[in-house]
Amino acid sequence: MDASKHQALDRYEPDTALTRLIRIPVRIVVLVLVLPVRMVWDLLAAGWHAADRTLLRPLGRGLAWLADTLVLTPLSWLFTHVLTPLALAVTWLATALFIWPWIGLWRYVVVPVAKYGVAVPLVWLYGTVLTPLGHGAAWLFTTLVVGPVVGLWRYALVPAARYGVIVPLVWLYGAVLTPLGRGTAWALDRVWQGTAWVLGGVWKGLAATGRGLGIAVTWLVMTLLVAPASWLYRRVLAPVGREIADAAEVAWRIAGYLSRAVGRGIAWLFRHLIGVPVAWAYRTVCTPLGHFVRDALWAPARRAALEAGRAARGALAAARETVRQARRDAWRALVGGTAGARSGEPLGVPARTLGSTTTVPSAAQAPETSLLDEKLVKQG
């Protein structure tokens, strides 16, 4: 990817004299500074992989074997051959001492005693003694209490209430109270009709008197209040109001004309005293000065900044190429290289994993994915 970026940069950025001038010193400085750091890094990586293969993995396997031999195996044997039989024995002993005696006591003592000592005698007592005794008591109660009470109610209380109370009350209501009530209602009706006739005559007289009084009051109000007020509204208030409204309308229109004239005068003064001089100064002074600043100062400064940026990008690209060239030279000096190898990073080193045992000391770190994996990813 770095080589492709450098090639794209070389197409747009030409090789200048500045890049050619600083290329060799930068390569020398980068070689002096980067080579020790890279060597130390590779040494540490190789030492870590060697320690992992020769020390950490065997130590981990030994610790796992010790833990399995000294802890897990004895615990498994103890659990299988000691704790499990002991738990079974304790369970059997607890069952034999606490559960089985209670089960035998319940099954062979409590249940037979409750069944044959309580339930069976109670059933026999209920069936042979209490049931006949209850039937006899019920017959005696029906014969001695219910029968006399029913006969007394049917043959004494009911006839006495019917013929001694209800029949005389019905006769009294039909023969005495009903005619007396009807006569009283007829008399009250006649009295009410007479009273209503008298009150109606009095009300008619009062209504006629009130009607005449109302007519007189209405005539007085219309003559003394409404007619003068109507004349005052038609002859005085309405004309005065119309005149006031017309005067307000005319005054509003005249005030608008005056306000427009004053505004036009102020605008004419502002335009001739401020606007015209400012426009003349802008056209004759500011515009030529701005064009001069733009053409004489800003454009050269902008071009110089663009050239400086282009030169800086070229210098950075040259520095990156120098760093890559220094790394390739250092690699060839340390491990050797073929004459026909193409430019770029060395591609002959396979990927290293934690399980690899063929790490070369001070070798460059290779990518974790092989070329075959990259081809498969591109095809997939």
C-alpha positions as CSV (number, residue, x, y, z in Angstrom):
1,M,0.0,0.0,0.0
2,D,2.9,2.4,0.7
3,A,4.4,1.6,-2.7
4,S,1.1,2.3,-4.4
5,K,0.7,5.6,-2.6
6,H,4.3,6.6,-3.5
7,Q,3.7,5.7,-7.2
8,A,0.4,7.8,-7.2
9,L,2.4,10.7,-5.6
10,D,5.2,10.4,-8.1
11,R,2.7,10.8,-11.0
12,Y,1.5,14.2,-9.6
13,E,4.6,15.5,-7.9
14,P,7.7,15.8,-10.1
15,D,11.2,15.1,-8.8
16,T,12.6,18.5,-7.8
17,A,16.1,19.6,-7.0
18,L,15.2,19.9,-3.3
19,T,14.1,16.3,-3.1
20,R,17.3,15.2,-4.9
21,L,19.4,17.3,-2.6
22,I,18.0,15.9,0.8
23,R,17.5,12.3,-0.4
24,I,21.0,10.9,0.5
25,P,21.4,12.8,3.9
26,V,17.9,11.7,5.0
27,R,18.6,8.1,4.1
28,I,21.8,8.2,6.1
29,V,20.1,9.7,9.2
30,V,17.2,7.3,9.0
31,L,19.5,4.3,8.7
32,V,21.4,5.4,11.7
33,L,18.3,6.0,13.8
34,V,15.9,3.3,12.7
35,L,18.3,0.4,12.4
36,P,19.1,0.1,16.2
37,V,15.5,0.4,17.1
38,R,14.4,-2.3,14.6
39,M,17.2,-4.6,15.7
40,V,16.2,-4.2,19.4
41,W,12.5,-4.8,18.5
42,D,13.3,-8.0,16.5
43,L,15.6,-9.2,19.3
44,L,12.8,-8.7,21.9
45,A,10.3,-10.5,19.6
46,A,12.6,-13.4,19.0
47,G,13.3,-13.6,22.8
48,W,9.6,-13.6,23.6
49,H,8.9,-16.4,21.1
50,A,11.9,-18.4,22.4
51,A,10.8,-17.9,26.0
52,D,7.3,-18.9,25.1
53,R,8.4,-22.1,23.3
54,T,11.1,-23.1,25.8
55,L,9.9,-21.8,29.1
56,L,6.3,-20.7,29.3
57,R,4.6,-23.5,27.5
58,P,6.5,-26.3,29.3
59,L,6.0,-24.5,32.6
60,G,2.2,-24.3,31.9
61,R,2.1,-28.0,31.0
62,G,4.0,-28.9,34.1
63,L,1.7,-26.8,36.3
64,A,-1.3,-28.4,34.7
65,W,0.1,-31.9,35.3
66,L,0.9,-31.1,38.9
67,A,-2.6,-29.7,39.5
68,D,-4.1,-32.7,37.9
69,T,-1.9,-35.1,39.8
70,L,-1.9,-33.5,43.2
71,V,-5.3,-31.9,43.4
72,L,-7.9,-33.1,40.9
73,T,-7.1,-36.8,41.0
74,P,-7.0,-37.1,44.8
75,L,-10.2,-35.1,45.0
76,S,-11.9,-37.3,42.4
77,W,-10.7,-40.5,44.3
78,L,-11.9,-39.0,47.6
79,F,-15.3,-38.1,46.3
80,T,-15.8,-41.4,44.5
81,H,-14.4,-43.8,47.2
82,V,-15.0,-42.0,50.5
83,L,-17.6,-39.2,50.3
84,T,-20.1,-40.9,48.2
85,P,-20.2,-44.2,50.3
86,L,-20.2,-42.1,53.5
87,A,-23.1,-40.0,52.2
88,L,-25.0,-43.2,51.3
89,A,-24.3,-44.7,54.8
90,V,-25.5,-41.5,56.6
91,T,-28.6,-41.4,54.4
92,W,-29.4,-45.1,55.2
93,L,-28.7,-44.5,58.9
94,A,-30.9,-41.4,59.1
95,T,-33.7,-43.3,57.3
96,A,-33.4,-46.3,59.6
97,L,-33.4,-44.2,62.8
98,F,-35.8,-41.4,62.0
99,I,-38.1,-42.2,59.1
100,W,-38.8,-46.0,59.3
101,P,-39.9,-45.9,63.1
102,W,-42.3,-43.1,62.4
103,I,-43.7,-44.9,59.3
104,G,-44.2,-48.1,61.4
105,L,-45.7,-46.2,64.3
106,W,-48.2,-44.5,61.9
107,R,-49.0,-47.6,59.9
108,Y,-49.3,-50.2,62.7
109,V,-50.3,-48.2,65.8
110,V,-51.9,-44.8,65.0
111,V,-54.0,-46.0,62.0
112,P,-55.4,-49.2,63.6
113,V,-56.2,-47.4,66.9
114,A,-57.9,-44.6,65.1
115,K,-59.8,-47.0,62.9
116,Y,-60.9,-49.7,65.3
117,G,-60.9,-47.7,68.5
118,V,-62.6,-44.5,67.4
119,A,-64.1,-44.6,63.9
120,V,-65.8,-48.0,64.1
121,P,-67.4,-47.4,67.5
122,L,-68.6,-44.0,66.3
123,V,-70.1,-45.4,63.2
124,W,-71.9,-48.2,65.2
125,L,-73.1,-45.6,67.7
126,Y,-74.5,-43.4,65.0
127,G,-76.2,-46.2,63.1
128,T,-77.7,-48.2,66.0
129,V,-78.3,-45.5,68.7
130,L,-78.3,-41.9,67.5
131,T,-80.3,-42.5,64.3
132,P,-83.3,-44.3,66.0
133,L,-83.2,-41.8,68.8
134,G,-83.3,-38.9,66.4
135,H,-86.2,-40.4,64.5
136,G,-88.1,-40.9,67.7
137,A,-87.4,-37.4,68.9
138,A,-88.5,-36.0,65.5
139,W,-91.8,-38.0,65.7
140,L,-92.4,-36.8,69.3
141,F,-91.7,-33.2,68.3
142,T,-94.0,-33.4,65.3
143,T,-96.8,-35.0,67.4
144,L,-96.5,-32.9,70.5
145,V,-95.5,-29.5,69.2
146,V,-96.0,-29.0,65.5
147,G,-99.4,-30.7,65.3
148,P,-101.1,-28.6,68.0
149,V,-99.5,-25.4,66.7
150,V,-100.7,-26.1,63.2
151,G,-104.3,-26.9,64.5
152,L,-104.4,-23.8,66.6
153,W,-103.3,-21.6,63.6
154,R,-105.6,-23.2,61.1
155,Y,-108.8,-23.7,63.2
156,A,-108.6,-20.8,65.8
157,L,-106.3,-17.9,64.8
158,V,-107.2,-17.7,61.1
159,P,-111.0,-17.8,61.6
160,A,-110.9,-15.4,64.4
161,A,-108.7,-12.9,62.4
162,R,-110.9,-13.3,59.3
163,Y,-114.4,-13.0,60.9
164,G,-113.5,-11.0,63.9
165,V,-111.3,-8.3,62.3
166,I,-111.1,-8.4,58.5
167,V,-114.8,-8.8,57.7
168,P,-116.0,-6.0,60.1
169,L,-113.3,-3.7,58.7
170,V,-114.3,-4.4,55.1
171,W,-118.0,-3.7,56.0
172,L,-117.1,-0.5,57.8
173,Y,-115.0,0.8,54.8
174,G,-117.7,0.0,52.2
175,A,-120.8,1.0,54.2
176,V,-119.6,3.9,56.3
177,L,-116.2,5.4,55.3
178,T,-116.7,5.4,51.5
179,P,-120.1,7.4,51.5
180,L,-118.8,9.7,54.1
181,G,-115.6,10.4,52.1
182,R,-117.5,11.0,48.9
183,G,-119.9,13.5,50.6
184,T,-116.9,15.3,52.2
185,A,-115.2,15.5,48.8
186,W,-118.4,16.9,47.1
187,A,-118.7,19.6,49.8
188,L,-115.1,20.6,49.5
189,D,-115.4,20.8,45.7
190,R,-118.4,23.2,46.0
191,V,-116.5,25.4,48.5
192,W,-113.4,25.5,46.2
193,Q,-115.5,26.4,43.2
194,G,-117.1,29.3,45.0
195,T,-113.8,30.6,46.3
196,A,-112.2,30.4,42.9
197,W,-115.1,32.4,41.4
198,V,-114.7,35.1,43.9
199,L,-110.9,35.3,43.5
200,G,-111.3,35.3,39.7
201,G,-113.5,38.3,39.8
202,V,-111.1,40.2,42.2
203,W,-108.1,39.3,39.9
204,K,-109.9,40.5,36.8
205,G,-110.7,43.9,38.4
206,L,-107.1,44.2,39.6
207,A,-105.8,43.3,36.1
208,A,-108.0,45.9,34.4
209,T,-106.7,48.5,36.9
210,G,-103.1,47.5,36.4
211,R,-103.5,47.6,32.6
212,G,-104.7,51.1,32.7
213,L,-101.9,52.2,35.1
214,G,-99.3,50.5,32.8
215,I,-100.6,52.3,29.8
216,A,-100.4,55.7,31.6
217,V,-96.8,55.0,32.8
218,T,-95.7,53.9,29.3
219,W,-97.2,57.1,27.8
220,L,-95.4,59.2,30.3
221,V,-92.0,57.5,29.8
222,M,-92.3,57.7,26.0
223,T,-93.3,61.4,26.1
224,L,-90.9,62.6,28.8
225,L,-87.8,60.4,28.2
226,V,-87.7,58.5,24.9
227,A,-88.9,61.2,22.5
228,P,-86.5,63.9,23.8
229,A,-83.6,61.4,23.8
230,S,-84.4,60.3,20.2
231,W,-84.6,63.9,19.1
232,L,-81.3,64.7,20.8
233,Y,-79.6,61.6,19.1
234,R,-81.0,62.5,15.6
235,R,-80.4,66.2,15.7
236,V,-77.3,66.6,17.8
237,L,-75.2,63.5,18.6
238,A,-75.3,61.8,15.2
239,P,-74.3,64.8,13.1
240,V,-71.5,65.7,15.6
241,G,-70.2,62.1,15.4
242,R,-70.2,62.1,11.6
243,E,-68.3,65.3,11.5
244,I,-65.7,64.1,13.9
245,A,-65.2,60.9,11.9
246,D,-64.9,62.8,8.6
247,A,-62.4,65.3,10.2
248,A,-60.3,62.4,11.5
249,E,-60.2,60.7,8.1
250,V,-59.1,63.9,6.3
251,A,-56.5,64.7,9.0
252,W,-55.1,61.2,8.7
253,R,-54.7,61.6,4.9
254,I,-53.0,65.0,5.1
255,A,-50.6,63.7,7.8
256,G,-49.7,60.8,5.4
257,Y,-48.8,63.3,2.7
258,L,-46.7,65.4,5.1
259,S,-44.9,62.3,6.5
260,R,-44.1,61.1,3.0
261,A,-42.7,64.5,2.0
262,V,-40.5,64.7,5.2
263,G,-39.2,61.1,4.6
264,R,-38.3,61.9,1.0
265,G,-36.4,65.0,2.1
266,I,-34.5,63.1,4.8
267,A,-33.7,60.3,2.2
268,W,-32.4,63.0,-0.3
269,L,-30.2,64.6,2.4
270,F,-28.8,61.1,3.5
271,R,-28.1,60.1,-0.1
272,H,-26.3,63.4,-1.1
273,L,-24.5,63.9,2.2
274,I,-23.4,60.3,3.0
275,G,-24.3,57.8,0.2
276,V,-22.7,59.7,-2.8
277,P,-19.4,60.4,-1.0
278,V,-19.1,56.8,0.3
279,A,-19.8,55.4,-3.2
280,W,-17.3,57.8,-4.8
281,A,-14.7,56.8,-2.2
282,Y,-15.4,53.0,-2.7
283,R,-15.1,53.3,-6.5
284,T,-12.1,55.7,-6.7
285,V,-10.1,54.5,-3.7
286,C,-11.1,51.2,-2.1
287,T,-11.6,49.2,-5.4
288,P,-8.2,50.1,-7.0
289,L,-6.5,49.5,-3.6
290,G,-8.2,46.1,-3.2
291,H,-7.2,45.1,-6.7
292,F,-3.6,46.2,-6.1
293,V,-3.5,44.2,-2.8
294,R,-5.0,41.1,-4.5
295,D,-2.7,41.2,-7.6
296,A,0.5,42.5,-5.9
297,L,0.4,40.8,-2.5
298,W,-2.2,38.1,-2.1
299,A,-1.7,36.2,-5.4
300,P,2.1,35.9,-5.0
301,A,1.7,34.9,-1.4
302,R,-0.9,32.3,-2.3
303,R,1.3,30.9,-5.1
304,A,4.3,30.8,-2.7
305,A,2.3,29.0,-0.1
306,L,1.1,26.4,-2.8
307,E,4.7,26.0,-4.0
308,A,5.9,25.6,-0.4
309,G,3.2,23.0,0.3
310,R,4.0,21.1,-2.9
311,A,7.7,21.1,-1.9
312,A,7.0,20.0,1.6
313,R,4.8,17.1,0.3
314,G,7.6,16.2,-2.1
315,A,10.1,16.3,0.7
316,L,7.9,14.1,2.9
317,A,7.5,11.6,0.0
318,A,11.2,11.5,-0.5
319,A,11.8,11.0,3.2
320,R,9.4,8.1,3.2
321,E,11.1,6.5,0.2
322,T,14.4,7.1,1.8
323,V,13.2,5.3,5.0
324,R,12.0,2.3,2.9
325,Q,15.2,2.2,0.9
326,A,17.2,2.3,4.1
327,R,15.2,-0.6,5.5
328,R,15.8,-2.6,2.3
329,D,19.5,-1.8,2.3
330,A,19.8,-2.8,6.0
331,W,17.9,-6.0,5.3
332,R,20.2,-6.9,2.4
333,A,23.2,-6.1,4.5
334,L,22.1,-8.3,7.3
335,V,20.5,-11.4,5.6
336,G,21.4,-10.9,2.0
337,G,19.0,-10.6,-1.0
338,T,18.5,-11.5,-4.6
339,A,19.6,-9.0,-7.3
340,G,16.3,-9.3,-9.2
341,A,14.0,-8.6,-6.3
342,R,11.5,-5.9,-7.0
343,S,11.3,-2.7,-4.9
344,G,9.2,-2.6,-1.8
345,E,9.0,-4.7,1.4
346,P,10.7,-8.2,1.4
347,L,8.2,-10.8,0.5
348,G,10.1,-14.0,1.2
349,V,9.4,-14.3,5.0
350,P,6.4,-16.4,5.8
351,A,4.0,-15.5,8.5
352,R,5.0,-16.3,12.1
353,T,2.6,-17.7,14.6
354,L,2.9,-18.6,18.3
355,G,3.4,-22.2,17.4
356,S,6.3,-21.6,15.0
357,T,9.7,-23.0,16.0
358,T,11.9,-21.6,13.1
359,T,12.2,-17.9,14.0
360,V,15.4,-16.3,12.9
361,P,17.0,-13.9,15.5
362,S,16.8,-10.2,14.5
363,A,14.5,-11.0,11.6
364,A,12.0,-8.5,10.3
365,Q,8.4,-8.9,11.5
366,A,6.4,-10.6,8.7
367,P,2.6,-10.1,8.2
368,E,0.3,-12.5,10.1
369,T,-1.5,-13.5,6.8
370,S,0.2,-15.3,4.0
371,L,0.0,-14.6,0.3
372,L,-2.2,-17.6,-0.3
373,D,-4.7,-16.2,2.3
374,E,-4.7,-12.8,0.6
375,K,-5.4,-14.4,-2.8
376,L,-8.2,-16.5,-1.3
377,V,-9.7,-13.3,0.3
378,K,-9.5,-11.4,-3.0
379,Q,-11.1,-14.3,-4.9
380,G,-13.8,-14.8,-2.3
